[in-house]
Amino acid sequence: MSETTTLTTTALQERVEAIFRKGGLNVVQAGALARVIVAGERDACKSHGIYRIEGALRTVKAGKVKPDAEPEIVAQEASAIVKVNAGGGFANPAFELGLPVLAERARKHGIAALAINDCTHFSALWPEAEALTGEGLAGLVMCPSYATVAPTGGNKPLLGTNPFAFGWPRAGKPPYVFDFATSVAARGEIELHRRAGKPLPEGWAIDAQGNPTTDPEAALAGAMLPFGGHKGSAIGTMIELLAGIMIGDLTSPEVLDYLGTTTLAPFHGELIVAFSPQAFAAGRPGDPFARAELLFEAIVGQGARLPSQRRFAARAKSEAEGITLSAAEIEQLDRLLALGLDAVA
């Protein structure tokens, strides 16, 4: 048996979507989930690739997400605030539904926001940020999670990993995009260390007694730490306020109370803010996109790397050569397709 198998993006998309359909998800849910998972594998973001399938199915099996949900736009006509109720389903199909309306409103008003409520979210945020740049818009994307991060100076989980993403469109080039957790590392990275039997870098986590640890098991039982100390802690708190409390959805402690575990995908809301650079720059000298390119050129000219460049390089390789999976990963996909929800605890 070959140690690896290479699939086209389309072939992997079909396989992942079939797994979700086997697990009881409708076409809307299965298609959107498969797209973000395959995008993760395509871009060599293993912590948000096919590794996430099992957790999504486990959340369905636990009854904490509706596999047949149909998201619905509930915003008032012509407002700069677009609201989508995910209906208890996953966030990704809700975002796909709201994106065209968000883009139209951002062009009309110069700025618009999309609030997604009552959704389960497990994916990275860069797909949303890139979708905005694909519309010629800049944007911010954020959401809470469940309480797994101790605030700076604290010793117990309170904040979520609370990811935060930004995108800026570039003509003829990949967009400027960053996406990071406000914790030192994403929880998925700690889980991957645990599965590989590898210690964590120092400064990532504390154990249940509040002591520093490099043991992934102890970290998962304790708390992760914010990046940059008080700076990451403050940004994480901001996200609880804007993408939780302000949009009338759950904060990370409330998510953990609702789920009772961190083994399921978290249920909360998501906030996406879109900007029209042309609208903001109107009446001022210079083209905002040309000026941005001067800034990017200056950064690269110093030998620095723009964020997401590794991801875009991996994407180009995958698009040219296919996505390579290990024998164990193929075996996992085959098992999930054969058994559906019976494959997960």
TAZI-V64876 format. One record per residue. N is the residue number from 1. RES is the residue in three letters. SS is DSSP state (H for helix, E for strand, - for the rest). PHI is phi in radians with two decimals (none if undefined). OMEGA is omega as a letter, one per 30 degrees, with the letter a starting at -180 (* if undefined). Layout:
N/RES/SS/PHI/OMEGA + N/RES/SS/PHI/OMEGA
This chain:
1/MET/-/none/l + 2/SER/-/-1.12/a + 3/GLU/-/-1.30/l + 4/THR/E/-2.38/l + 5/THR/E/-2.31/l + 6/THR/E/-1.92/a + 7/LEU/E/-2.11/l + 8/THR/-/-1.25/l + 9/THR/H/-1.02/a + 10/THR/H/-1.11/a + 11/ALA/H/-1.12/l + 12/LEU/H/-1.20/l + 13/GLN/H/-1.02/a + 14/GLU/H/-1.11/a + 15/ARG/H/-1.20/a + 16/VAL/H/-1.18/l + 17/GLU/H/-1.10/l + 18/ALA/H/-1.12/l + 19/ILE/H/-1.09/a + 20/PHE/H/-1.19/l + 21/ARG/H/-1.13/l + 22/LYS/H/-1.08/l + 23/GLY/-/-1.39/l + 24/GLY/-/1.72/l + 25/LEU/-/-1.35/l + 26/ASN/-/-1.33/a + 27/VAL/H/-1.08/a + 28/VAL/H/-1.10/a + 29/GLN/H/-1.22/a + 30/ALA/H/-1.10/a + 31/GLY/H/-1.14/a + 32/ALA/H/-1.16/l + 33/LEU/H/-1.13/a + 34/ALA/H/-1.08/a + 35/ARG/H/-1.12/a + 36/VAL/H/-1.30/l + 37/ILE/H/-1.21/l + 38/VAL/H/-1.16/l + 39/ALA/H/-1.06/l + 40/GLY/H/-1.11/l + 41/GLU/H/-1.12/a + 42/ARG/H/-1.02/a + 43/ASP/-/-1.64/l + 44/ALA/-/1.05/l + 45/CYS/-/-1.70/a + 46/LYS/H/-1.08/a + 47/SER/H/-1.22/l + 48/HIS/H/-2.18/l + 49/GLY/-/-1.71/a + 50/ILE/-/-1.12/l + 51/TYR/H/-0.93/a + 52/ARG/H/-1.42/a + 53/ILE/H/-1.05/a + 54/GLU/H/-1.05/l + 55/GLY/H/-1.13/l + 56/ALA/H/-1.12/l + 57/LEU/H/-1.15/l + 58/ARG/H/-1.10/l + 59/THR/H/-1.19/l + 60/VAL/H/-1.10/a + 61/LYS/H/-1.09/l + 62/ALA/-/-1.35/l + 63/GLY/-/1.34/a + 64/LYS/-/-1.69/l + 65/VAL/-/-2.55/a + 66/LYS/-/-1.60/a + 67/PRO/-/-1.24/a + 68/ASP/-/-1.91/a + 69/ALA/-/-1.13/l + 70/GLU/-/-2.12/a + 71/PRO/-/-1.10/a + 72/GLU/E/-2.43/l + 73/ILE/E/-1.38/a + 74/VAL/-/-2.11/a + 75/ALA/-/-1.27/l + 76/GLN/-/-1.24/a + 77/GLU/-/-1.09/l + 78/ALA/-/1.26/l + 79/SER/-/-1.27/l + 80/ALA/-/-1.36/l + 81/ILE/E/-1.83/l + 82/VAL/E/-1.77/l + 83/LYS/E/-2.08/l + 84/VAL/E/-2.17/l + 85/ASN/E/-1.60/a + 86/ALA/-/-1.30/l + 87/GLY/-/1.17/a + 88/GLY/-/1.48/l + 89/GLY/-/-1.61/a + 90/PHE/E/-1.40/a + 91/ALA/H/-1.23/a + 92/ASN/H/-1.08/l + 93/PRO/H/-1.16/l + 94/ALA/H/-1.16/l + 95/PHE/H/-1.13/l + 96/GLU/H/-1.04/l + 97/LEU/H/-1.21/a + 98/GLY/H/-1.42/a + 99/LEU/H/-0.98/a + 100/PRO/H/-1.04/l + 101/VAL/H/-1.21/l + 102/LEU/H/-1.02/a + 103/ALA/H/-1.10/a + 104/GLU/H/-1.11/a + 105/ARG/H/-1.22/l + 106/ALA/H/-1.14/l + 107/ARG/H/-1.19/a + 108/LYS/H/-1.26/a + 109/HIS/H/-1.75/a + 110/GLY/-/1.56/l + 111/ILE/E/-2.61/l + 112/ALA/E/-2.68/a + 113/ALA/E/-2.25/l + 114/LEU/E/-2.00/l + 115/ALA/E/-1.86/l + 116/ILE/E/-1.80/a + 117/ASN/E/-2.00/l + 118/ASP/E/0.96/a + 119/CYS/E/-2.26/l + 120/THR/E/-1.81/a + 121/HIS/E/-2.25/l + 122/PHE/-/-2.34/a + 123/SER/-/-1.67/l + 124/ALA/-/-1.20/l + 125/LEU/-/-1.73/a + 126/TRP/H/-1.10/l + 127/PRO/H/-1.05/l + 128/GLU/H/-1.18/a + 129/ALA/H/-1.06/l + 130/GLU/H/-1.18/l + 131/ALA/H/-1.11/l + 132/LEU/H/-1.15/l + 133/THR/H/-1.13/l + 134/GLY/H/-1.14/l + 135/GLU/-/-1.65/a + 136/GLY/-/1.37/a + 137/LEU/-/-1.98/l + 138/ALA/E/-1.60/a + 139/GLY/E/-2.89/l + 140/LEU/E/-2.04/l + 141/VAL/E/-2.35/a + 142/MET/E/-2.72/l + 143/CYS/-/-2.80/l + 144/PRO/-/-1.34/l + 145/SER/-/-2.56/l + 146/TYR/-/-2.15/a + 147/ALA/-/-1.14/l + 148/THR/-/-2.37/a + 149/VAL/E/-2.11/l + 150/ALA/E/-1.46/l + 151/PRO/-/-1.15/a + 152/THR/-/-1.00/a + 153/GLY/-/1.61/l + 154/GLY/-/-1.64/a + 155/ASN/-/-2.40/l + 156/LYS/-/-2.36/l + 157/PRO/-/-1.07/l + 158/LEU/-/-2.52/l + 159/LEU/E/-1.55/l + 160/GLY/-/-1.58/l + 161/THR/-/-1.19/l + 162/ASN/-/0.71/a + 163/PRO/-/-1.17/a + 164/PHE/E/-2.52/a + 165/ALA/E/-2.30/l + 166/PHE/E/-2.47/l + 167/GLY/E/-2.40/l + 168/TRP/E/-2.32/a + 169/PRO/-/-1.29/l + 170/ARG/-/-2.36/a + 171/ALA/-/-1.24/l + 172/GLY/-/1.25/a + 173/LYS/-/-2.42/l + 174/PRO/-/-1.03/a + 175/PRO/-/-1.18/l + 176/TYR/E/-1.42/a + 177/VAL/E/-2.43/l + 178/PHE/E/-2.24/a + 179/ASP/E/-2.67/l + 180/PHE/E/-2.56/l + 181/ALA/-/-1.30/l + 182/THR/-/-1.50/l + 183/SER/E/-1.51/a + 184/VAL/-/-1.01/l + 185/ALA/-/-2.54/l + 186/ALA/-/-1.19/a + 187/ARG/H/-1.04/l + 188/GLY/H/-1.07/l + 189/GLU/H/-1.15/l + 190/ILE/H/-1.17/l + 191/GLU/H/-1.12/l + 192/LEU/H/-1.13/l + 193/HIS/H/-1.09/l + 194/ARG/H/-1.09/a + 195/ARG/H/-1.12/a + 196/ALA/H/-1.50/a + 197/GLY/-/1.21/a + 198/LYS/-/-1.84/l + 199/PRO/-/-1.24/l + 200/LEU/-/-1.43/l + 201/PRO/-/-1.08/l + 202/GLU/-/-1.13/l + 203/GLY/-/1.59/l + 204/TRP/-/-1.51/a + 205/ALA/E/-2.71/l + 206/ILE/E/-2.20/l + 207/ASP/-/-1.52/a + 208/ALA/-/-1.13/l + 209/GLN/-/-1.63/l + 210/GLY/-/1.53/a + 211/ASN/-/-1.63/l + 212/PRO/E/-1.02/a + 213/THR/E/-2.54/l + 214/THR/-/-2.01/l + 215/ASP/-/-1.51/a + 216/PRO/H/-1.00/l + 217/GLU/H/-1.08/l + 218/ALA/H/-1.16/l + 219/ALA/H/-1.14/a + 220/LEU/H/-1.15/l + 221/ALA/H/-1.50/a + 222/GLY/-/-1.84/a + 223/ALA/E/-2.66/l + 224/MET/E/-1.43/a + 225/LEU/E/-1.98/l + 226/PRO/E/-1.23/l + 227/PHE/-/-1.28/l + 228/GLY/-/1.10/l + 229/GLY/-/1.07/a + 230/HIS/H/-1.13/a + 231/LYS/H/-1.19/l + 232/GLY/H/-1.13/l + 233/SER/H/-1.10/l + 234/ALA/H/-1.19/l + 235/ILE/H/-1.16/l + 236/GLY/H/-1.05/l + 237/THR/H/-1.16/l + 238/MET/H/-0.98/a + 239/ILE/H/-1.17/l + 240/GLU/H/-1.03/a + 241/LEU/H/-1.24/a + 242/LEU/H/-1.37/a + 243/ALA/H/-1.70/l + 244/GLY/H/-2.11/a + 245/ILE/H/-1.14/a + 246/MET/-/-1.10/a + 247/ILE/-/-1.64/l + 248/GLY/-/1.27/a + 249/ASP/-/-2.12/a + 250/LEU/-/-1.36/l + 251/THR/-/-1.52/a + 252/SER/H/-1.05/l + 253/PRO/H/-1.08/l + 254/GLU/H/-1.19/l + 255/VAL/H/-1.10/a + 256/LEU/H/-1.12/l + 257/ASP/H/-1.07/a + 258/TYR/H/-1.18/a + 259/LEU/H/-1.43/a + 260/GLY/-/1.33/a + 261/THR/-/-2.84/l + 262/THR/-/-1.82/l + 263/THR/-/-1.54/l + 264/LEU/-/-1.93/l + 265/ALA/-/-1.19/a + 266/PRO/E/-1.29/a + 267/PHE/E/-1.94/a + 268/HIS/E/-2.87/l + 269/GLY/E/-2.14/l + 270/GLU/E/-2.55/l + 271/LEU/E/-2.12/l + 272/ILE/E/-2.20/l + 273/VAL/E/-2.02/a + 274/ALA/E/-1.95/a + 275/PHE/E/-2.17/l + 276/SER/-/-1.71/l + 277/PRO/H/-1.01/l + 278/GLN/H/-1.10/a + 279/ALA/H/-1.16/a + 280/PHE/H/-1.20/a + 281/ALA/H/-1.52/a + 282/ALA/-/-0.98/l + 283/GLY/-/1.50/l + 284/ARG/-/-1.94/a + 285/PRO/-/-1.24/l + 286/GLY/-/1.56/l + 287/ASP/-/-1.54/a + 288/PRO/H/-1.08/a + 289/PHE/H/-1.28/l + 290/ALA/H/-1.15/l + 291/ARG/H/-1.14/l + 292/ALA/H/-1.09/l + 293/GLU/H/-1.11/l + 294/LEU/H/-1.10/l + 295/LEU/H/-1.14/l + 296/PHE/H/-1.09/l + 297/GLU/H/-1.11/l + 298/ALA/H/-1.17/l + 299/ILE/H/-1.12/a + 300/VAL/H/-1.14/a + 301/GLY/H/-1.11/l + 302/GLN/-/-1.53/a + 303/GLY/-/1.57/l + 304/ALA/-/-1.44/a + 305/ARG/-/-1.98/l + 306/LEU/-/-1.28/l + 307/PRO/-/-1.07/l + 308/SER/-/1.31/a + 309/GLN/H/-1.11/l + 310/ARG/H/-1.09/a + 311/ARG/H/-1.15/l + 312/PHE/H/-1.17/l + 313/ALA/H/-1.14/l + 314/ALA/H/-1.11/l + 315/ARG/H/-1.10/a + 316/ALA/H/-1.06/l + 317/LYS/H/-1.14/a + 318/SER/H/-1.13/a + 319/GLU/H/-1.18/a + 320/ALA/H/-1.49/a + 321/GLU/H/-2.02/a + 322/GLY/-/1.71/a + 323/ILE/E/-1.79/a + 324/THR/E/-1.70/l + 325/LEU/E/-2.07/l + 326/SER/E/-1.32/l + 327/ALA/H/-1.05/l + 328/ALA/H/-1.14/l + 329/GLU/H/-1.20/l + 330/ILE/H/-1.12/l + 331/GLU/H/-1.06/l + 332/GLN/H/-1.11/l + 333/LEU/H/-1.08/l + 334/ASP/H/-1.09/a + 335/ARG/H/-1.17/l + 336/LEU/H/-1.12/l + 337/LEU/H/-1.20/a + 338/ALA/H/-1.28/a + 339/LEU/H/-1.83/a + 340/GLY/H/1.07/a + 341/LEU/H/-1.12/l + 342/ASP/H/-1.18/a + 343/ALA/H/-1.44/a + 344/VAL/-/-2.04/a + 345/ALA/-/-1.28/*
